Amino acid sequence: MSSFVSGACSERNPRVEDRLHFLRALCALGGRITLFSLAAAIAVHAQSAPMPPGTSIDDSSRAASAKSVDDPLTQAENAIDTKDFDRARTILDTYLSAHAGNARALFDRGFIEDAQGRADAAAGYYQKSIAADANLFEPRLGLGLILARQGKQQEAHEQLESAAKLDPNPPNPAAKAQAYRALAQLDRTGDPDDAKQELLQALSLSPETPADTLLTGEIAEAEGDEVTAETAYRRVLNQQPDSSEATAGLAHVLIAQKKYADAEPLIKAALARDPDDPALNTQLAIVLNAEGKPNEAVSALEKLHEKEPRDPLISGMLADAYTQSGAADKANPLYVQLLKDNPNDSTLLTARGENLIRQQQYADAVTVLQKSVSLKPDDGDAWSSLAFAASEDHQYQIVLNSLSARSKYLEETAATYFLWATAYDNLHHTKEAADYYHRFLTAANGRFPDQEWQARHRLVTLGK
């Protein structure tokens, strides 16, 4: 009875044990693996450059703002140009001690910190420069890029949007284009329409690059335009065959189209060049699992988990892969750890409960699944699993309660009719048991011979 009931409880998903919780988690994240901890592996961030193009102090800007080569700011900027940052810092600190509100000097000082990787210090100077002159383009761009790198998207967006409304001094189309590109990166998933317009603005100011084409693909994906996304990713790969980002993007589109056979060799070829790429390894695991190769999927995920043992998505995927490969005992400690960190995550609780079912720990499964449905009472699949676990643990009133709740969200199946019937039968509700045995036999129609034999036998015994 066990394999039959667990195999047919949900009409949406014919086999309870085959439901892939990590795929649900990906869908909840927008259908793209690369939007959580793997984002840096997929996207080419305009804001990742240590300094914004066009914000260096070139000869024309010095000519526009410096009186002579003896001017302290000109001397500092000459030192910056030659990467003599210690000398530039000394000159600027001396100058700022007497001219603390000079916006240009504050920007130069922030530039030095930024160039040497001291983002917080650079941000402080950029903020002071903006406070001194709110109409300067360069410090707003520099600050926006730093904030974007730090994941402060709203604050970054505000600075970059302000920068895009200003003009570099002297005019510098490449720098202005970068402000638009950085905005497009920030908006590419949350507001793809704005991202598209921002990228078009950037392209009106500077030539298209492979990074722009990659971004076009990402924006198209966010809009659900898989054709445009695929075309863009293939264009990048034609120019840069070794691009892991474009490979991952194209693979994601192929996975979404269920073209697993096309995605697998593409991903494996990229992994041969970049074996530790987390996005590619994750995609390979998804493809292998979808192709019915759970053992190979486990190998890919174990490699990821070894590198990122505290990443909840990877741990969840590995736990599910262990379950699908028949190693429910290996999944158990992963679920335990995940629930320590997120004790009220209903999706994790359901996965944990179903894992306990596979280990035939039915009483524990009932307890876990009861908590899951208390947190998310509209999860029909969780009610299905709870009904099955309760049936195996001979808690028949819980079976009836669970099936009643499930019926609000899912259609009845042959398996649920059987659970209704056996629960009523064990509670000695003869009339109801006979009714549901008949419904089961009609729905089963020869597909489940063992259970159909049992139903007919019980109907004879019940005199119905």
N, C-alpha and C positions, 0 to 999 in steps of 0.2 A: 504494500500500500504506500509505503513511504516515497518511493521514486515516482509513482504515478501522481500522487497528490502534489508533491513539490514541483512536478513537471508541468502542471496544468492549471495552477491556481490563478494565473493572471492572463486574461485574454490579450492584453496589450503586449505581453511578453511570454511566450509559451513555456519557457523554463525559468523558474525562479532562480535556479543556480547559475543561469547564464546571463543574468542581468549585470551589466558592467557599470558599477557605481562610479568608476573614475571617468567614464564617458559622460555620465550625468553631471559630474562636477565640472567637466570642461564646458558642457552646454551652459551651465549656470554662469560660467565665466565669459559667455559671449561666443562660445564655439571655437575659441582659439587658445591653444595651449600657451602660446607665447605671451599672453597678457598677464600672467602671474609672475612667478619667480624666474621664468625663463625669458622674460621680455628682452633682456639685454643681449641674449644670444640670437634673437631673431631680427630686431630692428636695427637699422643704422641710424643712430641718433645724431642729428645735426648738432645738438647741444653737447656732444661728447668731446668736441675739440677743446683743447685746453684754453685756447684764446679765440675769440671771434674774428674771422677774417675782416680786415678793414678797420679794426680798432687799434692796430699798431700805429705808432707815431711816425708817419712818413715825411719826406722832405716838403711836400706841398703843405701839409698841416703845420709844420714848423714855420714855413714861410708866412703862413696866414696869421700865426699867433705870436711868433717870437720876434723880438726887436733886433736881436743880433746873436751871433754865435756865443757871445759872452752871457747871454741870458741864462739863468740857472735852469729854467725848464728845458731850454734847447739842449743844454749840456746833459741833463738827466735823460732826455729822450735819445740823444746820440748814444749814451751809454746803454740804454735799453736796446737800441738797434743792434749793438754789438754783444748783447747778452752779458754785459758787465753790470749785473744787477746790484752787486754790493755798492759799487760807486754811485749808481743811480739812486739807490735807497738813501745813501748818505746825503747826497745833494738835495733830494726831495724832503727828507726829514728836517734838514736845516731850513729849507725854504718854507715849509709848512709851519715851522715854529714861529715864523713872522707873518705868514699869510694862511692862517688856518682854514679860511673859507674859500680858497682858490679851487674852483671845480676841476680845472684842467690838471692841477698838481695832484689833487685827490684821486682823479681817475688814473693818472700815471702810477701813483703809488699802489692803487689796487691792481693795476696791470702787472706790476712786478710780483705781487703775492699770487696772483692768478697763474702767471707763467711758471711759478715755482711750486704749484700744486697746493697752496695754502688757501683753500676755497673760502673758509669762514672769514679770514682776515681780508681777503680780496672783496668779499661781499660787503664787509663793513666800510671799506673805503669807497666802493661804488655807491653805497647808500648815502654816505656823506657828500659825495660829488653831486648826486641827484638833489640832495637837500640844498646844496649851494646853487645849483642851476638845473631846474626841472626840465629844461628844454634841450639838454645834451643827449644826443642819441647814444653815444658810445657806452657810458656807464649803465644805461638801462639795458642795452643788449648784453653787456658782460654780466650784469646781475641776473638777468633773465635766464641766461644759459647756466649759470651756477645753480640757481634755484631748480631748474629743470633736472640737472644732474642729481640734485639732492632729493628728487621726488616730490618737491613742493609745487605741484602742478598749477594750482590756482594762482599762487603768488608769482610763479614764473610767467604764467599767461598774462597777468596784469602788466608786468614789466615789458614783456616782448610786444604786447599790443601797443603799449605807449611808445616803444621804440619805433614800431612800424609807422607810427603817425609823424615821426620826426625825420629829419634828414641828417646824415653824417656831415661833418664839417672837416675837410672839404667833401664834396659829393663823392660817394663811394657806392655804386650800385651793388657790388658784391656783398658789402656789409649789410645793406638794406635787404637784399635777397635772403641773407641768412636769417634775419629776424622773421621773415615770412616762412622760411623753411622750418625754423624751430617751432613756430606757431602751428604749422601743418602737422608736425610730429606730435605735438601735444593734443591736437584735435582729431587725430586720424581715426580713433575708435569712438570717442564720445560724441563728436560732431563732424562726421565725415564730409558733410556738405561744405562747412566752413573750411575744413582742411583742404578740400579740392580748390576752393577759391584762393586760399593762401598760397598753395603750391603754384597755381597759375600766376599769381602776382610775382612770386620768386622767379619763375621762368621768363616773365616779361623783362626781368632785370639782368638775368645771367643765363648762360647756356645750360641745357639739361645735362645732368650727370647720371651715371648708373644708380646712384643713391636716390635721385629723384624718381627714376623709373620704379625702383623698389618701393618707394613710398606710394607711388601711384597704385601699385598692386595692393598694398596694405589698405589704402583708402577704399579701393574698389571692393575688397573683401568685406570691409566694415559696412559697405552699402549693400552687400549681398550680390554684387555683380561678379560672379565667378569667372565669366568669360573674359572681361577686361582684366581681372586680377591674373588669370592664367597667362594672358598675352603679355602683360607687363613682366611677370616673373621670367617667362621664357626669353624676353628681350634682354633682361639682365644677364641671364645665363649664356646667351649668345655672345655678349660682350665680355663677361667674366665667368667662364665655365666653373671656376672653383668657388663661386660665391655660396657660402653656407646659408646666408640669409635668404637669398633667392631660392635656393634649393628647398629650404624649410617652408618658405611661402608657397611654392608650387606644390610641394608634398601635401601641405595642409588643404589646398584646393582639391587635389586628387582624392584625399581621404574623405573630404566632405561629399565628393561625388561617388564615393565607394569604389573608386578605381584603385583598389589595393595592389593589384598586380603591376600597375604602372608606377605606383608610389614606391614600392619596396626596392627595386633596383636603383632608383634615383637616390633614395635615402642611403642605401648601403654604399653607393659610390662616393657620396659626400662623407660618410663616416670613415671611409678608407683614407681620406685626406685629413679629416678632423675627428678622430675617434672619441674625443671627450666632449664633443658638443652636446650640451644637455637637451636642447630642443630636438635635435635629430635623433638622439637616443630615445627620447620620449615618443616621437612619431613612429620610430621603428617598432617600439613595443605595441603601440596602438594597431599598427598594420598587421603585425604578427598575430596579435590576439584576434583581430577580425578575420584573419585567414585560417583560424583554427590551429594556430601554432603556439599554444600557451607556454610550453617549456622554453621556447626561444624568446618569447616575450619576457619571461621571468629573468633570463640571463641579462637582457638589456636593462631591465629595471633594477636588478641587483647592482649593476655597475653604477647606475645613477644614485641609488640609495647609499652606496658606499661613500660617494663623494658628498652627498647632501643628506645625511641621516636624519636631520630635523625638518626637512622640507615636507609639509603635510600632504601636498598633492602627490609627490613621488611615493611617499609611504603608503598613501591610500591606493595608488595604482598598483604598487607591488603587492599589497595585501590582497587586492582583488585578483591579481594575476596568480598568486599562490592558490587562492581558492579555486580558480578556474582550472588550474593544473592538478587539482586533487590534493594539494598540500595545505589543507585548512589549518592544520596545527601550526604551520609556519606563519600564517597570516595572523593568528591569534595575538601574539605579543605586539604586533604593529597596531592592531585595532585598540588594544589596551592603552598603548602610549598615546595614540591619537585622541582617545576619549579623555585621557588625563588632561590634555591641553584644551579640549573642546567638549566638556561633558554634556552639553545640551545641543549638540549637533545631531539633528534627527536623521540625517542621511548616514552619518557614521554609525549611529545606534542601530539603524536598520541593517546596515552591512554587517555589523558585529553580531546582531541577532541571527542573521542568515548563516553567518559563519559557524555559530554555535549549533545551529540545526545540522549543518553538514558534519559536525563532530558528534552528533546525536546527544548533545547536552540540552535537552528540550526544556527542562525547568528553568535553566538559566536564560535560554533564548526567550521564553515567555516574559521573564522579568525585564530584559533589555528592550524587547519589542513593545511592551506596554508603556515604557517610558517614551519610546520613539513616537508612538501614536498620540500620547498625551501632549507632546510638543507640536506635532503636525498631524492633526486628526483627519486631514483630507488626503493622506497618502494611502491610496487603495492598495498598493503593493505591500506596504508594511502591514496592513490589516490582513492581507492574504497570508503572509508569512506567520503572523501571530496566530491565525486560525489553524494553520498546519502544525505549528509547534505545540499549541495547546491540545490539539487532537492526539498527537504522539505522546503527550504527557497525561492524557486521560482527563484533561480539564474541560469537560464538554460544554459547560455553561459559557466559559470564555470563548469556545469555538463559536457558539451561536451569537454571542455578543459581537465578536469580531466580524463574522460574516454579515451580520446586520449592518454594521458600520461600513464595511467594504461595499455593500450594495448601493450606497449613496454615490459612489464614485466610479465603479466599474460594473460592466455587465457580468451576469452569471456565466459560468462555464461548466463543462461536464464535471470538472474536478470540484468546483464549489458545491454543485448539487450533491456530489458524493459526500463531501464534508458535512453538509447540512444533514443528510440522511443518517450517517453514522453517529453524529452527535445526538440527534433526536432518538435514534435507536438505543444508544447506551443510556439515555436518560428515561427510557421506557415511554416515550411519546410515540405510541404505535402509529397513530393516524398520520402524523406529520412525517415520520420516518418513511412510511410506505409511499406517501406523496412524492417525497424527494428521491426515493429510489427509482420511481417511475420516470421522473424528470431526468434523472441521470441516464437511464437506459435510452431514453429518446435522444438526448444530446450526444451520448457516446457513440451510438450507431455502429458498434462493432470495432471501435478503435482501441478499446481497453478491455481485452477479453478477461483478464483476471478479476478486475473490479466488477465487470458485468456479471460474471459467474457468481461473485459474492452477493451482488444486489439481487439477482434472481433467487438465490438460495434463501436470503433473508426475507424476501417477499413471500416465499412458500411458508417459511417458519411463522411469519406474522399473519399468515392467512389472508394476504392481500393480493 
